[in-house]
Amino acid sequence: MLNDPRSHGLWEKTAGEPPATAPLQGAVSADVVIVGGGYTGLSSALHLAEAGSKVVLLEAKEIGFGGAGRNVGLINAGMWVMPDDLPGVLGPVHGERLLELLGNAPKLVTELIDKHGIACELERKGTLHCAVGADGLKEIEARAAQWSARGAPVTLLDAAETAKRIGSDAYTGSLLDMRAGTLQPLSYARGLAHAAVKAEVAIHTSSPVIATERNGSRWTVKTESGDVSADWIIVATDAYSTGPFEQVRNEQVYLPYFNFATVPLGHNLRQSILPGREGVWDTKDILSSFRMDQAGRLVFGSVGALRNTGLAVHKGWAKRALKRLFPDIGDVAFECEWYGQIGMTDNALPRFHKFAPNVIGFSGYNGRGIAPGTVFGRTLAEHILGRLPEADLPLPLTSPTEPSFRALKEIWYEAGAQVAHFADARF
């Protein structure tokens, strides 16, 4: 997007067309104005419009410009935090609510895809969280036990079964989660946008918000060429927030993440590497992920930014790591390369903020944007529609707070990933 081939890579190359949109011009009125055209904003808009609300959505760049168009495409359930630890972090009420909501969040994603006929390469084959070494195996054993105790359809697989499903003997085991799956993330975002437009949402791209102003009981949200008057504002900009809501970005530490997409693999390789088409990520601190698209491209990623010296370092590491995982793949060519920024909160959990009366938003998805973004969008809609009181929301109300040494941490994460990938050809 915006003439940058490393911003959205394969996803922009293969995504369906977005709906026709234009910048906001002049003054308009709505019940709700949504700032941000990613999963949360689009899901909120769609659910509100289907309930009869008049909705205007303002996107600073293009639909799916932020994390929604750059991520790996894994539809994960839950968060990074262990299930049994969540009630201790958020308290028993909000902890259990969040577990229930996010544990079932992939189901909402697939329901919306089915309902609106969204063509986004959906695979309902689950994900494999793969154990690296003995410590990794202990981690996934604990996750398996904790999710199983809550009735989740997860299965702990041994090394032999994991190797059969992946096509590599690199792992000591894996956790198969059948709630999860994969999709083409930008196609999904654009599909939600088409559904929202069909429901009569007015979407305006290239319309960054420059100011907000309270006028009696209503809000005025201003862009360079227009303004929207509304009762409610939904802030759905998350880690890519700028302008009046930059505090949302500043609450999160950027963790860069890149992906390389191979050329379509030959028939034999496609039959041996991920023959069941699960999505994969591992238990390393500097994790790796991989999945197949429907054309047979292997999408392989890890922590790091493809800029400056990082481009050569991470590309070299990716080629070596793929050969170690899948020796038969040889010196495979990469068709696309891209990266984005994951917004990490200090406790690896999302936030609910009320920035002012009737100005609300969820943020801080910590690399789990597809399912949480979708279900939090619906949650915001239900709250505005009066169906879900604030006391019943899945997260407590908090104020945005910038973490200590944020800028230094971001430099360290980007540089540290380069050092690790330069020094270590393993995965």
RODO-2510 file (C-alpha; in nm, 4 decimals, decimal comma):
residues 427
     n   res          X          Y          Z
     1     m     0,0000     0,0000     0,0000
     2     l     0,1064     0,3583    -0,0598
     3     n     0,3716     0,2256    -0,3011
     4     d     0,5540     0,0308    -0,0291
     5     p     0,5935    -0,3376    -0,1274
     6     r     0,7230    -0,4262     0,2209
     7     s     0,4161    -0,3013     0,4070
     8     h     0,1599    -0,5670     0,3089
     9     g     0,3469    -0,7970     0,0723
    10     l     0,1656    -1,1129    -0,0335
    11     w    -0,1617    -1,0084     0,1234
    12     e    -0,1953    -0,6994    -0,0927
    13     k    -0,0867    -0,8966    -0,3988
    14     t    -0,3555    -1,1633    -0,3540
    15     a    -0,6404    -0,9846    -0,1727
    16     g    -0,9737    -0,9081    -0,3301
    17     e    -1,0525    -0,5476    -0,4128
    18     p    -1,1753    -0,3197    -0,1317
    19     p    -1,5045    -0,1351    -0,1627
    20     a    -1,4933     0,1989    -0,3386
    21     t    -1,4310     0,4754    -0,0848
    22     a    -1,3338     0,8407    -0,0819
    23     p    -1,2093     1,0990     0,1695
    24     l    -1,4675     1,2676     0,3895
    25     q    -1,5939     1,5925     0,2390
    26     g    -1,8107     1,8404     0,4266
    27     a    -2,0213     1,7942     0,7381
    28     v    -2,2187     1,4758     0,8055
    29     s    -2,4184     1,3426     1,0984
    30     a    -2,4292     0,9913     1,2455
    31     d    -2,5162     0,7985     1,5569
    32     v    -2,1629     0,6613     1,5872
    33     v    -1,8331     0,7646     1,4283
    34     i    -1,5604     0,5000     1,4230
    35     v    -1,1951     0,5935     1,3912
    36     g    -0,9936     0,3115     1,2335
    37     g    -1,0549     0,0680     0,9489
    38     g    -0,9130    -0,2554     1,0911
    39     y    -1,0908    -0,5561     1,2385
    40     t    -1,2271    -0,3788     1,5468
    41     g    -1,3572    -0,0753     1,3614
    42     l    -1,5102    -0,2761     1,0777
    43     s    -1,6704    -0,5302     1,3108
    44     s    -1,8153    -0,2503     1,5257
    45     a    -1,9482    -0,0734     1,2175
    46     l    -2,1068    -0,3860     1,0747
    47     h    -2,2786    -0,4909     1,3992
    48     l    -2,4039    -0,1399     1,4711
    49     a    -2,5382    -0,0875     1,1198
    50     e    -2,7135    -0,4235     1,1179
    51     a    -2,8893    -0,3123     1,4379
    52     g    -3,0101     0,0065     1,2685
    53     s    -2,7491     0,2622     1,3752
    54     k    -2,6199     0,5242     1,1335
    55     v    -2,2432     0,4764     1,1227
    56     v    -1,9532     0,6682     0,9682
    57     l    -1,6075     0,5069     0,9676
    58     l    -1,2950     0,7189     0,9176
    59     e    -0,9690     0,5517     0,8140
    60     a    -0,6485     0,7547     0,7909
    61     k    -0,4947     0,5460     0,5116
    62     e    -0,6660     0,2448     0,3537
    63     i    -0,8822    -0,0421     0,4809
    64     g    -0,6555    -0,2857     0,6651
    65     f    -0,3543    -0,0548     0,6514
    66     g    -0,2395    -0,1359     1,0065
    67     g    -0,1986    -0,4759     1,1646
    68     a    -0,5116    -0,6084     0,9910
    69     g    -0,3310    -0,6185     0,6576
    70     r     0,0154    -0,7279     0,7704
    71     n    -0,0252    -1,0148     1,0180
    72     v     0,0425    -1,3866     0,9671
    73     g    -0,3237    -1,4797     0,9313
    74     l    -0,3612    -1,7125     1,2320
    75     i    -0,7108    -1,7084     1,3844
    76     n    -0,6053    -1,7825     1,7418
    77     a    -0,8168    -1,8372     2,0520
    78     g    -0,7149    -1,6756     2,3796
    79     m    -0,4058    -1,4655     2,4480
    80     w    -0,0384    -1,5287     2,5262
    81     v    -0,1081    -1,5326     2,9002
    82     m    -0,1731    -1,8809     3,0381
    83     p    -0,5472    -1,9417     3,0950
    84     d    -0,5076    -2,0103     3,4667
    85     d    -0,3063    -1,6899     3,5106
    86     l    -0,5672    -1,4561     3,3631
    87     p    -0,7964    -1,4402     3,6693
    88     g    -0,4934    -1,3525     3,8813
    89     v    -0,4043    -1,0622     3,6525
    90     l    -0,7528    -0,9221     3,5880
    91     g    -0,9400    -1,0576     3,8886
    92     p    -1,1746    -1,3566     3,8851
    93     v    -1,4691    -1,1771     3,7218
    94     h    -1,2974    -1,0093     3,4293
    95     g    -1,0446    -1,2897     3,3956
    96     e    -1,3100    -1,5546     3,3384
    97     r    -1,5134    -1,3247     3,1129
    98     l    -1,2125    -1,2578     2,8923
    99     l    -1,1242    -1,6267     2,8726
   100     e    -1,4778    -1,7116     2,7661
   101     l    -1,4979    -1,4312     2,5106
   102     l    -1,1580    -1,4845     2,3478
   103     g    -1,1737    -1,8622     2,3688
   104     n    -1,4808    -1,8506     2,1459
   105     a    -1,3703    -1,5547     1,9334
   106     p    -1,2579    -1,7607     1,6295
   107     k    -1,6156    -1,8876     1,5999
   108     l    -1,7426    -1,5330     1,5412
   109     v    -1,4797    -1,4819     1,2698
   110     t    -1,5897    -1,7915     1,0796
   111     e    -1,9585    -1,7080     1,1289
   112     l    -1,9093    -1,3634     0,9751
   113     i    -1,7128    -1,5129     0,6851
   114     d    -1,9923    -1,7618     0,6189
   115     k    -2,2736    -1,5119     0,6642
   116     h    -2,1286    -1,2508     0,4310
   117     g    -1,9598    -1,4824     0,1836
   118     i    -1,6137    -1,3348     0,2457
   119     a    -1,3519    -1,4899     0,0165
   120     c    -1,0412    -1,4951     0,2360
   121     e    -0,8821    -1,8402     0,1978
   122     l    -1,0338    -1,9614     0,5256
   123     e    -0,8887    -2,2883     0,6568
   124     r    -1,0713    -2,4458     0,9513
   125     k    -0,7919    -2,6956     1,0222
   126     g    -0,6713    -2,5613     1,3569
   127     t    -0,3312    -2,4353     1,4653
   128     l    -0,0259    -2,6134     1,6056
   129     h     0,1666    -2,4483     1,8879
   130     c     0,4974    -2,6317     1,8555
   131     a     0,7321    -2,7118     2,1427
   132     v     1,1034    -2,6395     2,1076
   133     g     1,2961    -2,8611     2,3510
   134     a     1,1966    -2,9827     2,6950
   135     d     1,0953    -2,6391     2,8244
   136     g     0,8693    -2,5805     2,5265
   137     l     0,7034    -2,9150     2,5839
   138     k     0,6323    -2,8258     2,9468
   139     e     0,4719    -2,5012     2,8313
   140     i     0,2324    -2,6600     2,5858
   141     e     0,1523    -2,9409     2,8315
   142     a     0,0413    -2,6758     3,0798
   143     r    -0,1623    -2,4930     2,8133
   144     a    -0,3256    -2,8177     2,7070
   145     a    -0,4235    -2,9053     3,0640
   146     q    -0,5608    -2,5583     3,1389
   147     w    -0,7649    -2,5247     2,8191
   148     s    -0,8895    -2,8844     2,8427
   149     a    -1,0150    -2,8160     3,1941
   150     r    -1,2290    -2,5407     3,0408
   151     g    -1,3702    -2,7730     2,7753
   152     a    -1,1696    -2,6370     2,4818
   153     p    -1,1117    -2,8727     2,1849
   154     v    -0,7339    -2,8919     2,2230
   155     t    -0,5142    -3,1989     2,1875
   156     l    -0,1552    -3,2544     2,2945
   157     l     0,0382    -3,4255     2,0154
   158     d     0,3662    -3,6140     2,0597
   159     a     0,6785    -3,5548     1,8532
   160     a     0,5932    -3,8244     1,5991
   161     e     0,2421    -3,6938     1,5284
   162     t     0,3728    -3,3381     1,5170
   163     a     0,6377    -3,4371     1,2615
   164     k     0,3711    -3,6068     1,0499
   165     r     0,1519    -3,2981     1,0469
   166     i     0,4329    -3,0471     0,9868
   167     g     0,6771    -3,2410     0,7720
   168     s     0,9672    -3,1807     1,0091
   169     d     1,1090    -3,3551     1,3168
   170     a     1,2228    -3,0276     1,4721
   171     y     0,9701    -3,0223     1,7556
   172     t     0,9206    -3,2209     2,0754
   173     g     0,5426    -3,1991     2,0511
   174     s     0,2601    -2,9595     1,9729
   175     l    -0,0768    -2,8358     2,0916
   176     l    -0,3506    -2,8710     1,8305
   177     d    -0,6292    -2,6160     1,8810
   178     m    -0,9298    -2,6904     1,6625
   179     r    -1,0995    -2,3622     1,7506
   180     a    -0,8384    -2,1888     1,5394
   181     g    -0,7373    -2,1737     1,1733
   182     t    -0,5873    -1,9487     0,9070
   183     l    -0,7086    -1,6921     0,6567
   184     q    -0,5886    -1,4200     0,4207
   185     p    -0,5937    -1,1298     0,6668
   186     l    -0,6296    -0,8374     0,4264
   187     s    -0,9000    -1,0177     0,2292
   188     y    -1,0883    -1,0690     0,5543
   189     a    -1,0623    -0,6995     0,6429
   190     r    -1,1761    -0,5950     0,2960
   191     g    -1,4579    -0,8477     0,3132
   192     l    -1,5795    -0,6973     0,6406
   193     a    -1,5649    -0,3558     0,4725
   194     h    -1,7810    -0,4774     0,1829
   195     a    -2,0327    -0,6209     0,4316
   196     a    -2,0351    -0,2930     0,6265
   197     v    -2,0943    -0,0878     0,3112
   198     k    -2,3780    -0,3216     0,2159
   199     a    -2,5259    -0,2530     0,5614
   200     e    -2,5083     0,1214     0,4741
   201     v    -2,1984     0,2161     0,6715
   202     a    -2,0300     0,5228     0,5207
   203     i    -1,6570     0,4436     0,4987
   204     h    -1,4118     0,7240     0,4248
   205     t    -1,0454     0,6403     0,3622
   206     s    -0,7561     0,8869     0,3429
   207     s    -0,9366     1,0714     0,6225
   208     p    -0,7093     1,1024     0,9275
   209     v    -0,8765     1,2548     1,2308
   210     i    -0,7078     1,5773     1,3404
   211     a    -0,9312     1,6843     1,6312
   212     t    -1,2401     1,6070     1,8365
   213     e    -1,4700     1,8541     2,0056
   214     r    -1,7599     1,8175     2,2481
   215     n    -2,0748     2,0084     2,1471
   216     g    -2,3460     1,9612     2,4083
   217     s    -2,4288     1,5924     2,4195
   218     r    -2,2641     1,5171     2,0855
   219     w    -1,9124     1,4951     1,9486
   220     t    -1,7618     1,6515     1,6395
   221     v    -1,4773     1,4568     1,4822
   222     k    -1,2746     1,6635     1,2369
   223     t    -1,0611     1,5752     0,9362
   224     e    -0,8820     1,8107     0,6975
   225     s    -1,1796     1,8241     0,4625
   226     g    -1,4844     1,7482     0,6738
   227     d    -1,6360     1,6644     1,0087
   228     v    -1,8757     1,4120     1,1596
   229     s    -2,1235     1,4880     1,4374
   230     a    -2,2168     1,1829     1,6444
   231     d    -2,3345     1,0664     1,9853
   232     w    -2,0507     0,8154     2,0220
   233     i    -1,6893     0,7787     1,9117
   234     i    -1,5257     0,4370     1,8859
   235     v    -1,1469     0,4511     1,8890
   236     a    -1,0268     0,1506     1,6870
   237     t    -0,6767     0,2576     1,5849
   238     d    -0,4745     0,0381     1,8232
   239     a    -0,0957     0,0164     1,7661
   240     y    -0,1023     0,2409     1,4573
   241     s    -0,2769     0,5285     1,6385
   242     t    -0,1807     0,8850     1,5484
   243     g    -0,3314     1,2283     1,6073
   244     p    -0,5778     1,2802     1,8934
   245     f    -0,5542     0,9163     2,0024
   246     e    -0,1790     0,8666     1,9797
   247     q    -0,1862     0,7797     2,3489
   248     v    -0,3138     0,4354     2,2460
   249     r     0,0007     0,3733     2,0418
   250     n     0,2191     0,5166     2,3191
   251     e     0,0739     0,2686     2,5682
   252     q     0,2241    -0,0165     2,3646
   253     v     0,5794    -0,1241     2,2903
   254     y     0,6398    -0,1996     1,9236
   255     l     0,7607    -0,5508     1,8458
   256     p     0,8452    -0,5740     1,4739
   257     y     0,7417    -0,8901     1,2915
   258     f     0,8281    -0,9921     0,9356
   259     n     0,7062    -1,2495     0,6865
   260     f     0,8544    -1,4007     0,3722
   261     a     0,6325    -1,5840     0,1228
   262     t     0,7958    -1,8443    -0,0975
   263     v     0,7025    -1,8996    -0,4583
   264     p     0,4309    -2,1686    -0,4879
   265     l     0,5872    -2,4998    -0,3875
   266     g     0,5828    -2,8065    -0,6073
   267     h     0,3284    -3,0856    -0,5623
   268     n     0,5524    -3,3154    -0,3555
   269     l     0,6530    -3,0418    -0,1132
   270     r     0,2928    -2,9300    -0,0724
   271     q     0,1999    -3,2858     0,0182
   272     s     0,4740    -3,3166     0,2800
   273     i     0,4819    -2,9681     0,4393
   274     l     0,1669    -2,8940     0,6412
   275     p    -0,0471    -3,1407     0,4435
   276     g    -0,3388    -3,0647     0,6783
   277     r    -0,2953    -2,6867     0,6314
   278     e    -0,2741    -2,5987     0,9997
   279     g    -0,1125    -2,2715     1,1035
   280     v     0,2038    -2,3016     1,3135
   281     w     0,4044    -2,1024     1,5653
   282     d     0,6615    -2,2172     1,8204
   283     t     0,7528    -2,1635     2,1844
   284     k     1,0843    -1,9793     2,1400
   285     d     1,1202    -1,6317     2,2903
   286     i     1,2071    -1,5040     1,9415
   287     l     0,9343    -1,7114     1,7882
   288     s     0,8812    -1,8315     1,4339
   289     s     0,5548    -1,8925     1,2525
   290     f     0,4553    -2,0513     0,9249
   291     r     0,1460    -2,1438     0,7273
   292     m     0,0513    -2,2220     0,3691
   293     d    -0,1679    -2,0108     0,1445
   294     q    -0,4097    -2,1692    -0,1018
   295     a    -0,1659    -2,1310    -0,3921
   296     g     0,0964    -2,3369    -0,2082
   297     r     0,3181    -2,0523    -0,0911
   298     l     0,4799    -2,1104     0,2463
   299     v     0,4586    -1,7951     0,4583
   300     f     0,7420    -1,7955     0,7116
   301     g     0,7974    -1,5240     0,9724
   302     s     0,9650    -1,4158     1,2931
   303     v     1,0509    -1,1131     1,5047
   304     g     1,2352    -0,8366     1,3221
   305     a     1,2050    -0,5420     1,0851
   306     l     1,2941    -0,5612     0,7159
   307     r     1,4761    -0,2318     0,7007
   308     n     1,8390    -0,1186     0,7021
   309     t     2,0662    -0,4140     0,7864
   310     g     1,7652    -0,6120     0,9073
   311     l     1,6541    -0,6974     0,5553
   312     a     1,9633    -0,8972     0,4662
   313     v     2,0042    -1,0479     0,8132
   314     h     1,6472    -1,1738     0,8452
   315     k     1,6255    -1,2944     0,4854
   316     g     1,9455    -1,4948     0,5247
   317     w     1,8234    -1,6413     0,8521
   318     a     1,4841    -1,7313     0,7021
   319     k     1,6445    -1,9240     0,4150
   320     r     1,8736    -2,1152     0,6524
   321     a     1,5930    -2,1872     0,8982
   322     l     1,3633    -2,3182     0,6243
   323     k     1,6341    -2,5533     0,4998
   324     r     1,6843    -2,6881     0,8511
   325     l     1,3114    -2,7382     0,8987
   326     f     1,2473    -2,8785     0,5522
   327     p     1,5708    -3,0016     0,3897
   328     d     1,3948    -3,0911     0,0643
   329     i     1,2855    -2,7324     0,0111
   330     g     1,6338    -2,6392    -0,1092
   331     d     1,7258    -2,2822    -0,1993
   332     v     1,3654    -2,1710    -0,2351
   333     a     1,2941    -1,8241    -0,3728
   334     f     1,0875    -1,5666    -0,1861
   335     e     0,8101    -1,4022    -0,3845
   336     c     0,7142    -1,1388    -0,1253
   337     e     0,8537    -0,9835     0,1914
   338     w     0,6862    -0,7522     0,4390
   339     y     0,6722    -0,6519     0,8044
   340     g     0,4665    -0,4594     1,0558
   341     q     0,4534    -0,3697     1,4219
   342     i     0,2866    -0,5697     1,6988
   343     g     0,1711    -0,3550     1,9893
   344     m     0,2687    -0,5185     2,3196
   345     t     0,1178    -0,4097     2,6510
   346     d     0,3055    -0,4470     2,9792
   347     n     0,1014    -0,7527     3,0863
   348     a     0,0394    -0,8948     2,7357
   349     l    -0,3365    -0,8325     2,7734
   350     p    -0,5745    -0,5945     2,5947
   351     r    -0,7197    -0,2772     2,7390
   352     f    -1,0600    -0,1078     2,7582
   353     h    -1,0465     0,2714     2,7680
   354     k    -1,3031     0,5469     2,8058
   355     f    -1,1250     0,8565     2,6769
   356     a    -1,4186     1,0877     2,7551
   357     p    -1,7962     1,0475     2,7893
   358     n    -1,9154     0,8236     2,5019
   359     v    -1,5611     0,7862     2,3627
   360     i    -1,4499     0,4240     2,4033
   361     g    -1,2191     0,1636     2,2597
   362     f    -1,0384    -0,1666     2,3017
   363     s    -0,6692    -0,1953     2,2158
   364     g    -0,3497    -0,3862     2,2889
   365     y    -0,4018    -0,7168     2,1112
   366     n    -0,0387    -0,8282     2,1472
   367     g    -0,0226    -1,0036     1,8113
   368     r    -0,3658    -1,1653     1,8399
   369     g    -0,5674    -0,9213     1,6313
   370     i    -0,7979    -1,1253     1,4074
   371     a    -1,0281    -1,2960     1,6556
   372     p    -0,9999    -1,0486     1,9476
   373     g    -1,0375    -0,7491     1,7154
   374     t    -1,3513    -0,8981     1,5625
   375     v    -1,5173    -0,9933     1,8905
   376     f    -1,4192    -0,6703     2,0669
   377     g    -1,5778    -0,4806     1,7777
   378     r    -1,9033    -0,6629     1,8386
   379     t    -1,8688    -0,5994     2,2135
   380     l    -1,8371    -0,2228     2,1589
   381     a    -2,1454    -0,2294     1,9376
   382     e    -2,3458    -0,4182     2,1988
   383     h    -2,2405    -0,1700     2,4666
   384     i    -2,3454     0,1317     2,2586
   385     l    -2,6746    -0,0357     2,1683
   386     g    -2,7509    -0,0734     2,5402
   387     r    -2,7315    -0,4522     2,5365
   388     l    -2,4130    -0,4800     2,7435
   389     p    -2,3653    -0,2516     3,0452
   390     e    -2,0161    -0,1320     3,1290
   391     a    -2,0252    -0,3444     3,4440
   392     d    -2,0582    -0,6561     3,2260
   393     l    -1,7726    -0,5819     2,9849
   394     p    -1,4897    -0,8372     2,9588
   395     l    -1,2182    -0,5938     3,0714
   396     p    -1,1980    -0,3401     3,3526
   397     l    -1,1827     0,0282     3,2665
   398     t    -0,8252     0,1608     3,2659
   399     s    -0,6485     0,4795     3,1592
   400     p    -0,3747     0,4750     2,8930
   401     t    -0,0322     0,4737     3,0576
   402     e     0,2976     0,4847     2,8717
   403     p     0,5335     0,2048     2,9808
   404     s     0,8756     0,2880     3,1192
   405     f     1,1624     0,3021     2,8700
   406     r     0,9284     0,2372     2,5765
   407     a     1,1597     0,3817     2,3118
   408     l     1,4617     0,1934     2,4451
   409     k     1,2682    -0,1330     2,4535
   410     e     1,1663    -0,0871     2,0907
   411     i     1,5247    -0,0290     1,9845
   412     w     1,6332    -0,3332     2,1837
   413     y     1,3683    -0,5626     2,0322
   414     e     1,4554    -0,4660     1,6766
   415     a     1,8318    -0,4809     1,7282
   416     g     1,8139    -0,7930     1,9440
   417     a     1,6217    -0,9848     1,6799
   418     q     1,8886    -0,8957     1,4245
   419     v     2,1690    -1,0127     1,6526
   420     a     1,9881    -1,3378     1,7318
   421     h     1,9115    -1,4158     1,3681
   422     f     2,2625    -1,3264     1,2561
   423     a     2,4188    -1,5526     1,5184
   424     d     2,1755    -1,8432     1,5170
   425     a     2,0681    -2,0388     1,2089
   426     r     1,8442    -2,2538     1,4194
   427     f     1,4746    -2,1823     1,4635
***
